[in-house]
Amino acid sequence: MKFRIVVLPLLALGLGACVSAPKPLLGSFDALSPDEAAERGATGALVRWGGRIIEAEPASDRTCLVVLAQTLDAEARPRARDLSEGRFIACRNGFYDPAIFAMDREVTITGRVSGFETRPIGDYPYAYPVLAAEVLYLWPEPRDVEFIHSGPIWPYYRSHPWGGYYRSYRAPHKGKGN
């Protein structure tokens, strides 16, 4: 029993330490949000920002993505769906298909702040930091997983209150005379 008390927390801690960003997103970056970059006029800052794509704008020589910025988790993946750190525009040479880089897809981008562009959001003029993107990392879309159970449910299987089943391990009942 003491073994479990010591080993299980160490195992969980060790596995948690394995979480890191994908290789193309590793490096040292300035700790600025898009809102802070716009307030400070931080042209030239090397940043790693991510969020959800609002729009992809292909041109003849490059594609720009308008992104709703969100905080990044330990893997550099956008995490807070209902919170925003502002908006930004990321441009990279080449064609990036708007059907793939579509609205609401998660993306993480590294690059330098090359300037600022004011565009309206409704009637509000909004200053977007513009990134010269070095890496555009489009995260895979989450897939639904279907739980299929194909075994006897009773007497050995019991249902979890949150769904699914687990196997019940009970010692045989020892009544009188056993």
C-alpha positions, -999 to 999 in steps of 0.1 A, spaced: 0 0 0 28 24 9 44 16 -25 13 29 -43 12 61 -22 47 70 -32 50 56 -67 17 68 -82 22 105 -75 58 103 -88 46 85 -120 19 112 -126 45 139 -120 69 123 -144 44 119 -172 33 155 -167 69 166 -173 69 150 -207 44 175 -221 60 200 -244 54 220 -275 59 204 -309 94 209 -322 87 237 -347 72 258 -319 101 255 -295 123 285 -287 126 317 -267 99 342 -273 90 377 -259 62 374 -233 38 397 -250 1 393 -259 -12 408 -291 -30 435 -270 3 444 -252 22 444 -284 -3 469 -299 -2 491 -268 37 492 -267 42 494 -305 65 463 -301 78 461 -337 105 435 -340 94 414 -310 98 376 -316 65 360 -304 46 327 -303 9 334 -304 -20 312 -310 -58 311 -312 -87 305 -335 -87 315 -372 -112 342 -380 -104 345 -417 -78 334 -442 -69 360 -468 -49 346 -498 -32 371 -521 -10 365 -552 22 360 -532 12 353 -496 -16 343 -473 -26 363 -442 -46 348 -413 -67 369 -390 -66 352 -356 -85 356 -323 -56 352 -298 -59 329 -269 -36 318 -241 -14 288 -249 -11 256 -228 22 237 -221 21 222 -256 16 257 -271 -19 249 -281 -47 275 -277 -67 266 -246 -93 292 -234 -121 292 -259 -141 320 -243 -112 343 -234 -93 365 -258 -59 382 -257 -68 404 -287 -64 398 -324 -35 396 -348 -27 391 -384 -1 366 -394 13 366 -430 35 340 -447 47 336 -483 28 311 -503 -8 298 -507 -25 284 -476 -59 271 -487 -88 288 -468 -107 255 -469 -80 240 -447 -70 271 -427 -107 277 -421 -127 297 -395 -125 284 -360 -95 261 -366 -68 262 -339 -34 276 -349 -1 285 -332 22 309 -350 58 321 -344 73 352 -360 83 388 -356 59 417 -352 65 436 -385 40 464 -379 4 473 -372 -27 476 -393 -60 493 -382 -91 476 -394 -127 480 -382 -145 455 -361 -180 467 -366 -177 505 -361 -147 501 -338 -112 508 -353 -89 480 -340 -51 480 -342 -39 445 -353 -3 435 -348 10 420 -380 34 391 -378 59 380 -404 52 344 -397 80 319 -396 59 288 -385 22 283 -390 12 252 -370 -24 241 -377 -36 218 -349 -54 186 -358 -92 188 -354 -104 168 -324 -122 137 -333 -152 121 -315 -145 88 -299 -172 62 -297 -172 39 -267 -184 4 -278 -189 -22 -251 -192 -58 -261 -193 -79 -230 -217 -91 -203 -227 -62 -182 -241 -80 -152 -229 -94 -127 -193 -84 -133 -196 -50 -150 -211 -19 -134 -217 15 -149 -198 46 -140 -220 76 -130 -202 96 -158 -207 69 -185 -190 37 -196 -185 5 -176 -159 -10 -153 -153 -45 -142 -162 -52 -106 -138 -74 -86 -155 -88 -56 -143 -115 -33 -166 -144 -31 -192 -141 -3 -183 -163 27 -215 -171 46 -220 -193 76 -202 -226 74 -175 -214 50 
